[in-house]
Amino acid sequence: NEVFPMLKAVFKGINVTFFAYGVTGSGKTHTMFGTNKEKGITPRVVDKILKRMEKASSAGKPASMRMSFVEIYNNKVFDLLVHPSKAKESELPVRED
């Protein structure tokens, strides 16, 4: 309910960030990924975006999407769209202001 209204902005070309924050064991991963029976935020949002893109494409209005999915853990940034066997710590710095 909190996330889907933000998709209106995405469909207008505005960048949107979904951010889960909390201590270890607080349910961030479950909220973002869900389970096989109940999808989390990430798969539901991506499904909705892809369906909208498919509809636009079939109406002659092709669209494109760029997406990043990262985890910041112990001040290290990890790309979660890379298979774990090929994952390595990113060179992205974590800055504090």
Order of alpha helices (4+ residues) and beta strands (2+ residues): alpha-alpha-alpha-beta-beta
